Amino acid sequence: MAWNKRGSTEGGASTGRDGVKRGGKGGTTGSNVQSVEFADCPTCNGTTKVTRDVVEGDQDGRFTGTQEVDCTRCNGTGKVKKK
């Protein structure tokens, strides 16, 4: 058996272009790979941020305000795994 400079033999059913070996029988192409699908986060609608109410204060007293923070459900990515 003669090996070429790429380390494969010439010709044969499992040989690709230039005699380079391709994957053969018994590979992991598709049969045991699970598809993971993602969807927009329902909490932030895919925007990665949510607003929350906070109590703020100034010289006149306390009042309510809002603060924009990263969404905790999707960790700020905007995507969650579909179930």
N, C-alpha and C positions, 0 to 999 in steps of 0.2 A: 504494500500500500504506500503510495507516495503522498506526502504532505506538501502543500504549497506554502508560500510565505505568510499566509494568514492563519496557518495552523489547521486547515481543513483539507480533506481529500478532494479530488476533482470529480465532478459529476455526482450522480446518485439522486434518488427521489427527494431527499431532504436538503438538497443544495440550492441556494439562491443564486443571485447574480454574482459573478466572479468566483464561483466555487465556495462562497461563504455559507456555512451551515445555518439553517433556520431551525426554529423550534420544531420538535417532532411530536410524536404520539405521546399522550399522557400529560399534556400541559394543563395549565390552569386558566384557560381562556373562556371565561364567561360562565362555566358550569357551577363553580363554587364561589363566585364573586357576587356579593349582595349589593344591590343598587341602593344608594342612600340619596333620598330626595330632600331638598330643603324648601321651605316656604317663608314668606315674610312673617316676622314676629307679630302675633296678634296684639301684643301689649303696646308696642311702639309703631306698628304698621310699617315696619321696615326702615324707619327714620333713624334708628339707633339711640334716640334721645326721648325722654319722657319728662313732663313737667310735674312738679309736686308742690303742694302748698307748704309754705314755711312761715313762721312767725318772725317778723322783723321788728326792730325798734329804733326810734330816734328820740329827739328831745321832747317831742309831743306825746310820746307813749309808744304802745305796741300796736302793730297792724299786720294784716296777713299779706303775704306776697307769694310769688312763685319762683321756683328755681328749676333750671333745666339740668338734668343729670343723665348719665348713661343708663340705658335700660338694663335692669338686673336679670330679666328673664332670658335675654339673648346675649348677655355680657357685652352689649354695645356693638354687636355685629349686624343686627337687623334681620338675621335669619335664624330659624329653628328647624330641627329635623321633623319631617312629617312622620306621623305615627302609623 
